[in-house]
């Protein structure tokens, strides 16, 4: 235990403390004391982590606090998993664990999840155990009012009852702007989370990683009739050598223009070809292609693939996101904006067939010319006939 106290990370200590507590080992009390020495406090919330994690950002307007978007921190996934294991250990030794639970809930990064699959699993496990022990499900009768400036009409009302605790309630705000005011009445616990998505086309507006860990470069070659094919080459490498000589499992997330796709069979064949030795899986989605690699090291690893236009789409999808991140530590990421200008400049008449776009000039121009020729011949014949007929009458 002394070595663990002197050299172990908070994560190591939390896992050992939970394991000893679960096994009801005599040394579990000593591990719990060491764990309590490492705990951190911020704004009344308790957590464990390698570095200090500030409170969720907010601003004051008219003497009211308004929460701001939460940005990623340097050790998000590790801090969440460490605190979840610590919660499991502390529940056997103390009763007041609500500050730990509140910190875990404040770190949620996605709908129904945290930073990664691994820390989400252990966090949910710890919170479910806490809920069962605290008997929070015995009393749940909440009414939540959501009043958004962007929503027309009265405030939306959500109800939480014992018989539908597992039901997720959502309020869709189609044009997000202004503020959202939430009021809850009744008894019980509920988690409210607001997720906002938006697009940016300038690099300075992108969310920057807390620690630069990857390099990323994307090149595309447009070819074929009216840019019908796009050949991608995306290269990435690990640069945060102070942390480790290589990354964990890495994911390349490459955005593709609307209307283009690649057959999943081709991606599977590309993986099986072992052209990229560390590539284990490739997956096509309607707006992106995902590549899963065992790891990335300082040497650039490149993937190559070609997408083809399957649907007549033009004049859109100029700016596309290309992202690389560590699967188990998503706060280790890098992102760039890819400019698909050639597809943006296309006109819809250049990408659809004659049956789909019968009124485009590129298709009906020949028809008009062919129809105009007989009219011209008729006009010439009529003019000649009009000129010849009077002469004939004079001769008669």
C-alpha positions as CSV (number, residue, x, y, z in Angstrom):
1,X,0.0,0.0,0.0
2,X,2.9,2.3,0.6
3,X,4.1,2.0,-3.0
4,X,0.6,2.7,-4.2
5,X,0.4,5.8,-2.0
6,X,3.8,7.1,-3.1
7,X,3.8,6.3,-6.8
8,X,0.3,5.2,-7.8
9,X,-2.0,7.5,-9.8
10,X,-5.5,8.4,-8.4
11,X,-7.0,5.9,-10.9
12,X,-4.7,3.1,-9.6
13,X,-5.7,3.9,-6.0
14,X,-9.4,4.1,-6.7
15,X,-9.4,0.7,-8.5
16,X,-7.4,-1.0,-5.7
17,X,-9.6,0.6,-3.0
18,X,-12.8,-0.6,-4.7
19,X,-11.4,-4.1,-5.3
20,X,-10.4,-4.5,-1.6
21,X,-13.7,-3.1,-0.5
22,X,-15.6,-5.5,-2.8
23,X,-13.6,-8.4,-1.5
24,X,-14.1,-7.2,2.1
25,X,-10.4,-7.4,2.7
26,X,-9.0,-6.2,6.1
27,X,-6.8,-3.6,4.3
28,X,-9.8,-2.0,2.6
29,X,-10.0,0.6,5.4
30,X,-6.4,1.6,4.9
31,X,-7.0,1.9,1.2
32,X,-10.1,4.1,1.9
33,X,-8.0,6.4,4.1
34,X,-5.4,6.8,1.3
35,X,-8.2,7.4,-1.2
36,X,-9.7,10.2,0.9
37,X,-6.3,11.8,1.0
38,X,-6.3,12.2,-2.8
39,X,-9.8,13.6,-3.2
40,X,-10.3,17.1,-4.6
41,X,-13.1,19.6,-3.9
42,X,-14.5,22.3,-6.2
43,X,-17.6,24.4,-5.4
44,X,-18.9,21.8,-2.9
45,X,-18.4,18.9,-5.3
46,X,-16.0,16.0,-4.7
47,X,-13.9,14.1,-7.3
48,X,-10.6,12.4,-8.0
49,X,-8.3,13.2,-10.8
50,X,-4.8,14.0,-12.0
51,X,-5.4,17.7,-12.2
52,X,-7.9,20.3,-10.9
53,X,-11.2,20.4,-12.9
54,X,-12.9,23.8,-12.7
55,X,-16.6,24.1,-12.0
56,X,-19.0,24.1,-15.0
57,X,-18.7,27.6,-16.5
58,X,-21.6,30.1,-16.1
59,X,-22.3,33.8,-16.4
60,X,-24.5,36.1,-14.3
61,X,-27.2,38.1,-16.0
62,X,-29.8,40.0,-13.9
63,X,-28.4,38.3,-10.8
64,X,-29.2,34.9,-12.3
65,X,-26.6,32.2,-13.2
66,X,-26.7,30.9,-16.8
67,X,-24.7,27.8,-17.6
68,X,-22.3,27.9,-20.5
69,X,-21.1,25.1,-22.7
70,X,-18.7,22.7,-21.1
71,X,-15.4,22.4,-22.9
72,X,-13.2,19.2,-22.8
73,X,-10.5,19.0,-20.2
74,X,-7.1,17.3,-20.3
75,X,-8.0,14.1,-18.4
76,X,-11.8,13.8,-18.8
77,X,-12.1,10.1,-19.3
78,X,-9.6,9.2,-16.6
79,X,-11.1,11.6,-14.1
80,X,-14.6,10.2,-14.7
81,X,-13.6,6.6,-14.4
82,X,-11.5,7.3,-11.3
83,X,-14.3,9.2,-9.5
84,X,-16.8,6.4,-10.4
85,X,-14.5,3.7,-8.9
86,X,-14.0,6.0,-5.8
87,X,-17.7,6.3,-5.4
88,X,-18.1,2.5,-5.4
89,X,-15.4,2.2,-2.7
90,X,-16.8,5.1,-0.6
91,X,-20.3,3.8,-0.4
92,X,-19.1,1.0,1.9
93,X,-17.4,3.4,4.3
94,X,-19.5,6.6,4.3
95,X,-23.1,7.7,3.9
96,X,-22.8,11.2,2.4
97,X,-21.8,10.6,-1.2
98,X,-24.0,13.1,-2.9
99,X,-21.2,15.6,-3.7
100,X,-19.5,12.8,-5.6
101,X,-22.7,11.9,-7.5
102,X,-23.3,15.6,-8.4
103,X,-19.8,15.9,-9.8
104,X,-20.2,12.8,-11.9
105,X,-23.5,14.1,-13.3
106,X,-22.0,17.5,-14.1
107,X,-19.3,15.9,-16.3
108,X,-21.7,14.3,-18.8
109,X,-20.5,15.0,-22.3
110,X,-23.1,13.3,-24.5
111,X,-26.8,12.2,-24.2
112,X,-26.9,9.4,-21.7
113,X,-23.1,9.2,-21.6
114,X,-19.7,10.6,-20.6
115,X,-16.4,10.8,-22.4
116,X,-16.0,7.2,-23.7
117,X,-17.5,3.8,-23.6
118,X,-15.3,2.6,-20.7
119,X,-15.9,5.5,-18.3
120,X,-19.6,5.6,-19.2
121,X,-20.0,2.0,-18.1
122,X,-18.3,2.4,-14.8
123,X,-20.1,5.7,-14.1
124,X,-23.5,4.2,-14.8
125,X,-22.7,1.3,-12.6
126,X,-21.7,3.5,-9.7
127,X,-24.7,5.7,-10.1
128,X,-27.1,2.8,-10.3
129,X,-25.6,1.3,-7.1
130,X,-25.9,4.7,-5.4
131,X,-29.5,5.0,-6.5
132,X,-30.4,1.6,-5.1
133,X,-28.7,2.2,-1.8
134,X,-30.2,5.7,-1.3
135,X,-33.7,4.4,-2.3
136,X,-34.1,7.3,-4.6
137,X,-36.7,5.4,-6.7
138,X,-39.1,5.2,-3.8
139,X,-40.2,8.8,-4.2
140,X,-40.3,10.4,-7.7
141,X,-42.9,12.9,-8.6
142,X,-41.4,15.8,-10.5
143,X,-42.8,18.3,-12.9
144,X,-40.2,20.2,-15.0
145,X,-41.0,23.3,-16.9
146,X,-38.8,24.3,-19.9
147,X,-39.3,27.9,-21.0
148,X,-37.1,28.7,-24.0
149,X,-37.0,32.0,-25.7
150,X,-36.8,30.3,-29.1
151,X,-39.9,28.2,-28.5
152,X,-43.3,29.7,-29.4
153,X,-46.2,29.3,-27.2
154,X,-46.3,28.2,-23.5
155,X,-43.5,26.5,-21.7
156,X,-43.0,22.8,-22.3
157,X,-43.9,20.6,-19.3
158,X,-42.2,17.3,-18.5
159,X,-43.2,14.9,-15.8
160,X,-41.1,12.2,-14.0
161,X,-43.0,9.5,-12.1
162,X,-42.1,6.2,-10.5
163,X,-43.7,4.2,-13.3
164,X,-41.7,5.8,-16.1
165,X,-38.3,6.5,-14.6
166,X,-36.4,4.9,-17.5
167,X,-38.3,7.0,-20.1
168,X,-36.3,9.8,-21.6
169,X,-38.2,13.1,-22.1
170,X,-36.9,15.6,-24.8
171,X,-37.8,19.0,-25.9
172,X,-36.7,19.9,-29.4
173,X,-35.7,23.5,-30.1
174,X,-35.4,23.9,-33.9
175,X,-33.9,27.3,-34.0
176,X,-31.7,27.6,-30.9
177,X,-31.1,31.2,-29.7
178,X,-31.5,33.1,-26.5
179,X,-31.9,31.6,-23.1
180,X,-33.6,28.5,-21.6
181,X,-35.2,28.7,-18.1
182,X,-35.9,25.5,-16.3
183,X,-38.1,25.1,-13.2
184,X,-38.6,21.9,-11.3
185,X,-41.2,21.1,-8.7
186,X,-42.0,18.1,-6.6
187,X,-39.8,15.4,-5.0
188,X,-37.1,13.1,-6.5
189,X,-34.0,13.3,-8.7
190,X,-33.7,14.0,-12.4
191,X,-30.9,15.0,-14.7
192,X,-31.5,17.8,-17.2
193,X,-29.1,18.1,-20.1
194,X,-29.1,20.5,-23.0
195,X,-27.2,19.5,-26.2
196,X,-26.5,22.1,-28.9
197,X,-25.0,21.4,-32.3
198,X,-23.8,23.9,-34.8
199,X,-21.5,24.1,-37.8
200,X,-18.4,26.3,-38.3
201,X,-16.5,27.1,-41.4
202,X,-13.5,29.0,-39.9
203,X,-10.8,27.2,-37.9
204,X,-10.7,29.8,-35.1
205,X,-14.3,28.9,-34.2
206,X,-13.5,25.2,-33.7
207,X,-13.3,23.7,-30.3
208,X,-9.6,23.3,-29.5
209,X,-8.3,20.2,-27.7
210,X,-7.0,20.8,-24.2
211,X,-3.8,19.1,-25.2
212,X,-2.5,18.7,-28.7
213,X,-2.0,15.0,-29.2
214,X,-2.3,14.2,-33.0
215,X,-1.3,15.7,-36.3
216,X,-3.8,15.5,-39.1
217,X,-3.6,16.1,-42.8
218,X,-6.3,15.5,-45.5
219,X,-6.0,15.7,-49.2
220,X,-8.7,15.0,-51.8
221,X,-8.5,14.6,-55.6
222,X,-11.7,15.3,-57.5
223,X,-12.1,13.5,-60.8
224,X,-14.7,11.9,-63.1
225,X,-17.5,13.5,-65.0
226,X,-18.5,16.6,-63.1
227,X,-16.5,15.6,-60.0
228,X,-18.3,12.3,-59.7
229,X,-15.4,10.7,-57.8
230,X,-13.4,12.0,-54.8
231,X,-10.3,10.2,-53.8
232,X,-9.3,10.8,-50.2
233,X,-6.0,10.5,-48.5
234,X,-6.0,11.2,-44.7
235,X,-2.8,10.9,-42.7
236,X,-2.5,11.1,-38.9
237,X,0.2,10.6,-36.3
238,X,0.7,10.7,-32.5
239,X,2.5,13.8,-31.2
240,X,2.0,13.8,-27.4
241,X,5.1,11.8,-26.6
242,X,5.4,13.2,-23.1
243,X,2.4,11.0,-22.2
244,X,3.2,7.8,-24.1
245,X,5.2,6.6,-27.2
246,X,1.9,5.9,-29.0
247,X,-1.8,6.4,-28.6
248,X,-4.5,4.0,-27.6
249,X,-7.0,2.8,-30.2
250,X,-7.5,5.7,-32.6
251,X,-10.4,6.6,-34.8
252,X,-10.3,8.6,-38.0
253,X,-13.6,10.3,-38.7
254,X,-13.6,11.6,-42.3
255,X,-16.6,13.7,-43.4
256,X,-17.9,13.2,-47.0
257,X,-20.2,15.4,-49.1
258,X,-23.9,14.8,-49.2
259,X,-24.8,12.5,-52.1
260,X,-21.5,10.6,-52.1
261,X,-21.0,7.1,-50.7
262,X,-18.6,4.1,-50.7
263,X,-19.7,0.5,-50.6
264,X,-19.1,-1.2,-47.3
265,X,-17.7,-4.2,-49.1
266,X,-14.9,-2.1,-50.6
267,X,-14.0,-0.8,-47.1
268,X,-14.0,-4.4,-45.8
269,X,-11.7,-5.5,-48.6
270,X,-9.4,-2.5,-47.9
271,X,-9.1,-3.6,-44.2
272,X,-8.4,-7.3,-45.2
273,X,-5.8,-6.2,-47.7
274,X,-3.6,-5.1,-44.8
275,X,-2.5,-2.0,-46.8
276,X,-2.6,-0.3,-43.4
277,X,-1.3,-2.9,-40.9
278,X,-2.9,-1.2,-37.8
279,X,-6.3,-0.8,-39.5
280,X,-8.8,-3.1,-37.9
281,X,-12.2,-1.8,-39.1
282,X,-13.7,0.7,-41.5
283,X,-17.4,1.7,-41.4
284,X,-19.5,3.8,-43.8
285,X,-22.1,6.2,-42.5
286,X,-24.3,8.5,-44.6
287,X,-22.2,11.6,-43.8
288,X,-18.8,10.1,-42.9
289,X,-16.4,7.2,-43.0
290,X,-14.9,5.8,-39.8
291,X,-11.5,4.0,-39.6
292,X,-10.5,2.2,-36.4
293,X,-6.8,1.7,-35.8
294,X,-5.0,-0.2,-33.1
295,X,-2.8,2.8,-32.4
296,X,-1.0,5.7,-33.9
297,X,2.7,6.4,-33.4
298,X,5.0,9.3,-34.5
299,X,5.1,7.9,-38.0
300,X,2.2,9.1,-40.2
301,X,-0.4,6.5,-40.9
302,X,-2.5,7.1,-44.1
303,X,-5.7,5.7,-45.3
304,X,-6.9,6.0,-48.9
305,X,-10.4,5.5,-50.2
306,X,-12.7,6.8,-53.0
307,X,-16.3,7.9,-52.7
308,X,-18.7,8.1,-55.7
309,X,-21.7,10.3,-56.3
310,X,-24.9,8.2,-56.0
311,X,-27.4,11.0,-55.7
312,X,-27.8,14.2,-57.6
313,X,-26.7,16.8,-55.1
314,X,-24.8,20.1,-55.8
315,X,-24.1,23.5,-54.4
316,X,-23.7,22.3,-50.8
317,X,-21.4,20.6,-48.4
318,X,-18.4,22.9,-48.9
319,X,-16.9,22.6,-45.4
320,X,-16.5,19.1,-43.9
321,X,-15.0,18.1,-40.6
322,X,-12.1,15.5,-40.4
323,X,-11.3,14.4,-36.9
324,X,-8.9,11.9,-35.2
325,X,-9.2,10.9,-31.6
326,X,-8.3,8.3,-29.0
327,X,-11.3,6.0,-28.6
328,X,-10.9,5.6,-24.8
329,X,-9.7,9.2,-24.2
330,X,-11.7,11.3,-26.7
331,X,-10.3,14.5,-25.1
332,X,-7.1,13.6,-27.0
333,X,-8.2,14.7,-30.5
334,X,-7.4,16.9,-33.4
335,X,-9.8,18.3,-36.0
336,X,-9.5,20.1,-39.3
337,X,-11.8,21.6,-41.8
338,X,-11.7,20.2,-45.3
339,X,-12.8,22.6,-48.1
340,X,-14.8,20.7,-50.8
341,X,-15.0,23.7,-53.1
342,X,-15.4,21.7,-56.4
343,X,-18.7,20.1,-55.2
344,X,-19.9,23.4,-53.9
345,X,-19.5,25.1,-57.3
346,X,-21.4,22.5,-59.2
347,X,-24.8,23.3,-60.6
348,X,-27.6,20.8,-60.1
349,X,-28.1,20.5,-63.9
350,X,-24.5,19.2,-64.1
351,X,-25.1,16.2,-61.8
352,X,-28.5,14.9,-62.7
353,X,-29.7,12.9,-65.7
354,X,-32.0,14.0,-68.4
355,X,-34.9,12.0,-66.9
356,X,-34.4,13.7,-63.5
357,X,-33.8,17.2,-64.8
358,X,-35.8,17.6,-68.1
359,X,-36.0,21.4,-67.9
360,X,-32.2,21.9,-67.6
361,X,-30.8,23.7,-70.7
362,X,-28.0,21.2,-70.9
363,X,-30.5,18.5,-71.9
364,X,-33.3,20.3,-73.8
365,X,-31.0,22.5,-75.9
366,X,-30.6,19.9,-78.6
367,X,-34.3,19.2,-78.6
368,X,-35.1,22.9,-79.2
369,X,-32.5,23.0,-82.0
370,X,-34.0,20.0,-83.7
371,X,-37.5,21.4,-83.4
372,X,-36.4,24.8,-84.7
373,X,-35.0,23.3,-88.0
374,X,-38.3,22.2,-89.5
375,X,-39.9,25.5,-88.6
376,X,-37.1,27.3,-90.4
377,X,-37.5,25.1,-93.5
378,X,-41.3,25.7,-93.5
379,X,-40.7,29.5,-93.2
380,X,-38.3,29.4,-96.2
381,X,-40.7,27.3,-98.3
382,X,-43.6,29.7,-97.5
383,X,-41.4,32.7,-98.4
384,X,-40.3,31.2,-101.7
385,X,-43.8,30.1,-102.6
386,X,-45.0,33.7,-101.9
387,X,-42.4,35.0,-104.2
388,X,-42.9,32.5,-107.0
389,X,-46.7,32.4,-107.1
390,X,-47.1,36.0,-108.3
391,X,-44.6,35.4,-111.1
392,X,-46.6,32.4,-112.2
393,X,-49.8,34.4,-112.3
394,X,-48.2,37.0,-114.6
395,X,-47.1,34.3,-117.0
396,X,-50.6,32.9,-117.2
